[in-house]
Amino acid sequence: MRALIIGAGIGGPAAAVALQRAGIEPIICEARAATASSTGLFLGLGINGMHVLRELGLLDEVLSRGAVPTPWLEFFSATGRRLGAVPMGRLDERTPSVTLTRSALQEALVEAARDRGITIHHGRRFVEYREATNGVVARFEDGGEIEADLLVAADGIHSAVRRAAFPDAPAPSYAGLLNLGGFVRDSGLPPTPDAMRMVWGWRAFFGYTVQENGEAWWFANVGEARAPRRGELEAVSTEEWRRRLLALFADDAPFIARLIEATPEITATSIHDLPSLPAWHRGRVVLMGDAAHAVSPSSGQGASLALEDAIVLAKCLRDVTPVESALARYEALRRPRAERIVADGRRRGTYKALRSRAAVRLRDLVMPLALRVFANGQRLAWIHDYRVRWDEPVTGRAA
Ligand SMILES: Cc1cc2nc3c(=O)[nH]c(=O)nc-3n(C[C@H](O)[C@H](O)[C@H](O)COP(=O)(O)OP(=O)(O)OC[C@H]3O[C@@H](n4cnc5c(N)ncnc54)[C@H](O)[C@@H]3O)c2cc1C
């Protein structure tokens, strides 16, 4: 069986490796050119996602690419008061959850797929498909076509495959927040060992981690009522973002302004998630990762969920026949969990950009208790302790 995967982001190459293990021949088509520089800031890899990488034999390769141990999220108020800490967990004694640049994770997975002989075509943008006998024919912007037994949509939140398979599906929903950030090589700040620190500022939310060598990675979530048009954010210069951010964080701890000042390039994206879709598969087409259940970065689970999808999809195709039943089983196993995490991520974004000082003070008052009660290890276990074992067959409802 041949599976055509659209998208070589995070989920696409992981799915290719897993499908190959299941005896399926994968081929990947990615819209971006091979020479395009990788984009994105950094993302958290939950221990649930790291477990998938370990099952697929990819974890060491990924961790060797500058992954920063971040088993804790530490929260601070606008006045600098420590509000609490949330555990992100450890896969084992020596392997805490990590944060790494999106480009490092993507490159590790793409190279792992290539090393296993998997073909990746760059610069091929999927446009539409038609059904064929026991399969699909995908058409690309360059006019070319590829026939396969299965079409896997790993083409992200604005998935063209999803639009083609489910033209009436709801569009991604804007969360009213922008995500900005950058890297500072020599920040002069003390290291933040084992932690990503988060500051609920007076007007916006700031997260950062500083490594032993002084390199700082930071992001900011700022309120913006109107959803930006396509290309609008990319057209704003770093100097303009810097000016806006300095105004937003003017009353917060001064190190935030120093980091913003020292950042050579500030990038911005808008935060969206995806409302529940009518279905995740139709005929021989199946959705995975952000194409099926895009989640706000506030959840820290986007990459991990895509990795979970990859291994569960491959296991279902390995163990369940015919293909249509395997896809139905995959959706049944994945959808409740993914949609619960999407809803959780939406909630987490709610208090990041409050408008009044009174609301900020109330938030700071309530937060220590809220973190202790709702964000302790036990409460988060359903997210972090999810495990999919490659050698266990798919039976019943658990993968
Ligand atoms: C450029 C970019 C930057 C990101 N930066 C961050 C970040 O800083 N922090 C964070 O938490 N998350 C970020 N994300 C989101 C994060 O990567 C995903 O939430 C998560 O990893 C799920 O991965 P995915 O494989 O489902 O989708 P993605 O990682 O979004 O990958 C989708 C891939 O499909 C390709 N593609 C799209 N349309 C087509 C088409 N028509 N034909 C062929 N290929 C297509 C895209 O170029 C991309 O490579 C970013 C995503 C992208 C695309």
The ligand as a MOL file (V3000), in Angstrom:
LIG
                    3D

  0  0  0     0  0            999 V3000
M  V30 BEGIN CTAB
M  V30 COUNTS 53 58 0 0 0
M  V30 BEGIN ATOM
M  V30 1 C 5.9090 27.9780 9.6240 0
M  V30 2 C 5.3740 27.4470 10.9210 0
M  V30 3 C 5.8620 27.9520 12.1240 0
M  V30 4 C 5.3650 27.4850 13.3430 0
M  V30 5 N 5.8640 27.9930 14.4900 0
M  V30 6 C 5.4290 27.5320 15.6840 0
M  V30 7 C 5.9600 28.0410 16.9030 0
M  V30 8 O 6.8250 28.9090 16.9000 0
M  V30 9 N 5.4730 27.5440 18.0840 0
M  V30 10 C 4.5050 26.5660 18.1080 0
M  V30 11 O 4.1000 26.1140 19.1920 0
M  V30 12 N 3.9840 26.0600 16.9640 0
M  V30 13 C 4.4150 26.5260 15.7580 0
M  V30 14 N 3.8800 26.0320 14.6020 0
M  V30 15 C 2.8160 25.0260 14.7010 0
M  V30 16 C 3.3500 23.6540 15.0300 0
M  V30 17 O 4.3910 23.2910 14.1620 0
M  V30 18 C 2.1760 22.6980 14.8890 0
M  V30 19 O 1.1630 23.0860 15.8050 0
M  V30 20 C 2.4500 21.2800 15.2790 0
M  V30 21 O 3.7780 20.9560 15.1810 0
M  V30 22 C 1.5770 20.3090 14.4600 0
M  V30 23 O 2.2840 19.9500 13.3080 0
M  V30 24 P 1.6570 19.5760 11.8970 0
M  V30 25 O 2.6580 18.7000 11.2540 0
M  V30 26 O 0.2650 19.1000 12.0380 0
M  V30 27 O 1.5620 20.9570 11.1130 0
M  V30 28 P 2.7040 21.9750 10.7110 0
M  V30 29 O 3.8710 21.8550 11.5950 0
M  V30 30 O 2.0340 23.2830 10.5870 0
M  V30 31 O 3.1840 21.4710 9.2540 0
M  V30 32 C 2.3840 21.5700 8.0950 0
M  V30 33 C 3.2720 21.4750 6.8730 0
M  V30 34 O 2.4510 21.3720 5.7110 0
M  V30 35 C 2.9660 22.2190 4.6960 0
M  V30 36 N 1.8640 22.5760 3.7970 0
M  V30 37 C 0.8540 23.4490 4.0400 0
M  V30 38 N 0.0160 23.4920 2.9830 0
M  V30 39 C 0.4990 22.6270 2.0600 0
M  V30 40 C 0.0580 22.2260 0.7540 0
M  V30 41 N -1.0550 22.7280 0.1870 0
M  V30 42 N 0.7930 21.3070 0.0660 0
M  V30 43 C 1.9290 20.7750 0.6210 0
M  V30 44 N 2.3840 21.1260 1.8510 0
M  V30 45 C 1.6720 22.0370 2.5690 0
M  V30 46 C 3.5540 23.3900 5.4720 0
M  V30 47 O 4.5100 24.1000 4.7070 0
M  V30 48 C 4.1640 22.6890 6.6820 0
M  V30 49 O 5.4840 22.2820 6.4400 0
M  V30 50 C 4.3430 26.4830 13.3650 0
M  V30 51 C 3.8520 25.9660 12.1460 0
M  V30 52 C 4.3730 26.4310 10.9280 0
M  V30 53 C 3.8640 25.8500 9.6200 0
M  V30 END ATOM
M  V30 BEGIN BOND
M  V30 1 1 1 2
M  V30 2 1 2 3
M  V30 3 2 2 52
M  V30 4 2 3 4
M  V30 5 1 4 5
M  V30 6 1 4 50
M  V30 7 2 5 6
M  V30 8 1 6 7
M  V30 9 1 6 13
M  V30 10 2 7 8
M  V30 11 1 7 9
M  V30 12 1 9 10
M  V30 13 2 10 11
M  V30 14 1 10 12
M  V30 15 2 12 13
M  V30 16 1 13 14
M  V30 17 1 14 15
M  V30 18 1 14 50
M  V30 19 1 15 16
M  V30 20 1 16 17
M  V30 21 1 16 18
M  V30 22 1 18 19
M  V30 23 1 18 20
M  V30 24 1 20 21
M  V30 25 1 20 22
M  V30 26 1 22 23
M  V30 27 1 23 24
M  V30 28 2 24 25
M  V30 29 1 24 26
M  V30 30 1 24 27
M  V30 31 1 27 28
M  V30 32 2 28 29
M  V30 33 1 28 30
M  V30 34 1 28 31
M  V30 35 1 31 32
M  V30 36 1 32 33
M  V30 37 1 33 34
M  V30 38 1 33 48
M  V30 39 1 34 35
M  V30 40 1 35 36
M  V30 41 1 35 46
M  V30 42 1 36 37
M  V30 43 1 36 45
M  V30 44 2 37 38
M  V30 45 1 38 39
M  V30 46 1 39 40
M  V30 47 2 39 45
M  V30 48 1 40 41
M  V30 49 2 40 42
M  V30 50 1 42 43
M  V30 51 2 43 44
M  V30 52 1 44 45
M  V30 53 1 46 47
M  V30 54 1 46 48
M  V30 55 1 48 49
M  V30 56 2 50 51
M  V30 57 1 51 52
M  V30 58 1 52 53
M  V30 END BOND
M  V30 END CTAB
M  END
